[in-house]
Each structure stands twice: as C-alpha cells, then as structure tokens.
Amino acid sequence: MPTYLLAINCGSSSIKAKLYEVPADKAEPLADVASLNVSNINAKGEKVKIKVVWAEGVDGKDVDEEGEDGDKVEHLHLIPLLLDQLSPVVKNEDIKYVTHRIVHGGTHKKGIMVTKDHTEDLTDMDKLSDFAPLHNHHAVLAVRSCLDALPDHKSLLLFDTLFHQTIPVETYTYALPPSPIDQPMPLRKYGFHGLSYASIVDSLAKHLNKEPSAINVVVAHLGSGASACCIRNGKSIDTSMGLTPLEGLIGGTRCGTIDPTAIFHHTPDAAADSGMEGMKVTNAEMIMNKKSGLQALAGTTNFGTITERMGDSDEARLAYNVFLDRLLGYVSQYLCKLLATTKDIDGIVFSGGIGEKSQQLRADVLEHFAWMGVTVKAGGDGVVEEIANGKLRGWVVKTDEEGWCARLARDDFDI
C-alpha cells in the first residue's frame, strides 16, 4: 500500500494542507497528490471557503464550496472535514506522517516529533500560546485532532521561529528590566513566517542559479498576517515581528506596532480576561490581535475589497495608505541594512496572498525606489517572477510553507 505525508498549515484565518505520496526510493521526490485550503476562518461577514484540488492523474473529485459564516467556525472542527475530503481516494491509515507549521517555537532550535503515545511536548507548545494567541493553540488542537483521527502516524512540529535564530543579539534584545515573574522563555524578538522565508530563499536561489547562502534580499510576506524580513547571505538578520506576531506591520485584524500605552487608554479593563475559550487572553490582546488592523480601519480584512473601494471610500483609502506607509518603513530600513554591508542585493520580494495578488500595492512600493533606477514591469504566473529591474530588482515569489515542511520532514523522519 502507498504511504502518504500530509503537511498542515494552520494560519490565523486559514488552513492550508498538501498531501504527498512518499516514494519507496529515498532519492525520488515526494509526489503531489492533493492541495487543500480553507479560507476566511474568523472573518466576519465572509463565508468559509473550502477547496480541494487533486493532482493531475489522481482519480479524485475537486471541491470548491462555501461553508458557514467565518466567525462561527473553529480550526479544530475543520481538520476532520479535510480528512473526509481525502477519504474517497486515501485511507486514513495510509497517512503515516503529518507535519504541522507551528508559529511560536520559543527557544527551540529544531522541530519536535510527537506520536499518540508521546504528547508531552504539546503541553509546552500550548504554554507558548500566550505569545501567539491566534495560532499556537489552534495548531496544537489540530495536532491532537490528527493524533485522534490518525493514531498510527508520526507528527512533526516545525516552527516559524527557527529561521530567525540567526538574528543578532543587539537586534532581538528588548530594553526591559528583568521580569518579576517566571517566564516560559526570554522576552525578546523571535520573528515569524520563517518557514515561508526559508522557502522563498530556496526558490529565488534556484531561479538565480545561486547558492541560498548567496541571497541578499528584503522580503515582504503580506497576507492576513504580514511581516518583512531582512535576509543577508541567506539568513535572517532582522524581521518586523517580535516576541509575538503583533509587532511590526498591521494585518487583517492586528494593529501592528503602536505606542505600548495606547491600548491602556483605549481599553480601561485592558488586563481583564477576554473569556476566550481554552486559554487566557486579556482584553488588550484580543482587541489588538482580533479587532484591529484592516478590519478596524476599513470594516473588512479583504485587501482586494479595500483596493476596489478606495475610489469612493475614505475608510478604504486610509486603510490602504496606512498599510503602504508601514510597509515602506520596514522595506526602506532593511534595504539600508543590506546596503551598509553589501552591494550585491537581489532585490525586494513580495509574497503571501496580498503580495502575490495586489499589483497596485507592489507598484506603489517599488515606485518609491525610482531613484535607484527601478522600472516596474509586468510579471507572469510562475513560482518566481521578476516584476521590476534596474539597480534594484523586484520579484513575486510564491511561498510554499507546506512543501518546505514536507522537505524538512524527509530528513527528520528519514523517509
């Protein structure tokens, strides 16, 4: 019987997954079987969309349908639904390996393997949910859901924070006195979207016929969660997100970097428990993580809708301009960091749902660097597409977090 690997990626507003067949010969690549996607989770006013696309040559029925209201659906209940979508072609007992993208790994320097009989590390992962309330807890629930549905498999937890272990101490240090209470990990910048950045470096290096260690680039991963990263010699030296994904750029429902005291003026009972089921989240964290960002400014998290409404909506225009302003701040800062140490810069990369789809946003960013001889041009639909040339090049690179997780798993699982 064939053996399969399922790569699951629980984001703040989506679940993405890819199913691969594991070849008997370790020298052979994993074979694509199916791609699964659930979007608009927690999105008020939007319907959850479920999509399953089977690979060419696989006898499966594609699915493209709408479900319940986005703000009424939990990540946990969607994992069994995705497995049910696979069941006409793939039996649960044949899925022997599962990878999970976990946002916060704290100080872990490598992934963690768990099985039905060894789940103690999941408790530690849940403790870190305080630092990634939109992600870690949901991801841990997804792991437990898989362990229940697929009792004979091994799960590998892979962390977004791993890629940013190379950030220098002067960059990740916060100017705070020692905490008066015990912390599960040091309070410092950790950075996120690391699996995406690693995938992007690999894809761009192949396109440019370079080693990953020769890539110098500024990457903007723009989606419901948005961040930027400064990459020198293929390694992260700075990134916009910090101790939690809240620092840095604004997101679909995140406020991004603000004056730390602003929330206490905004919300008198900021430290009170918000009542979120399954974990302790303060009112301040709930507001800044789930009720701010594009949703607060424009009434929607859909960036395409915001762009379409800019002509006749002051709220949409403001939301777009705030997003653009913050993005330009980080991109400019990171370009200066690279220019201070190397002249061999590969350019600016746009990725993520917004980065890949919003041609207007990309053009507005790149036009600010016209003084560097940037000329914006049309791109195609490949994994890597050049969209600007001159002294500074611009790229759209499609990230593949699930594929990167599967690639890492082959080494960890020895498959």
Secondary structure, DSSP 8 states (H G I E B T S, - for coil): --EEEEEEEE-SS-EEEEEEEE-SSTTS--EEEEEEEEE-TT-TT-EEEEEEEE-TT-----EEEEEEEGGG--HHHHHHHHHHHHTTTS-GGGEEEEEEEES--TT--S-EEEBTTB-HHHHHHHHGGGG-TTTHHHHHHHHHHHHHH-TT-EEEEEEGGGGGGGS-HHHH-------SS--SS--S-----HHHHHHHHHHHHHHHT--GGG--EEEEEESSSEEEEEEETTEEEEES--SSTTSSS--SS---S--TTHHHHH-TTTTSB---TTS--BHHHHHHHHS-HHHHHHS-S-HHHHHHHTTT-HHHHHHHHHHHHHHHHHHHHHHHHHHTT-S---EEEEEHHHHHH-HHHHHHHHHTTGGGT-EE----SSSEEEEEESSS-EEEE---HHHHHHHHHHHHHT-
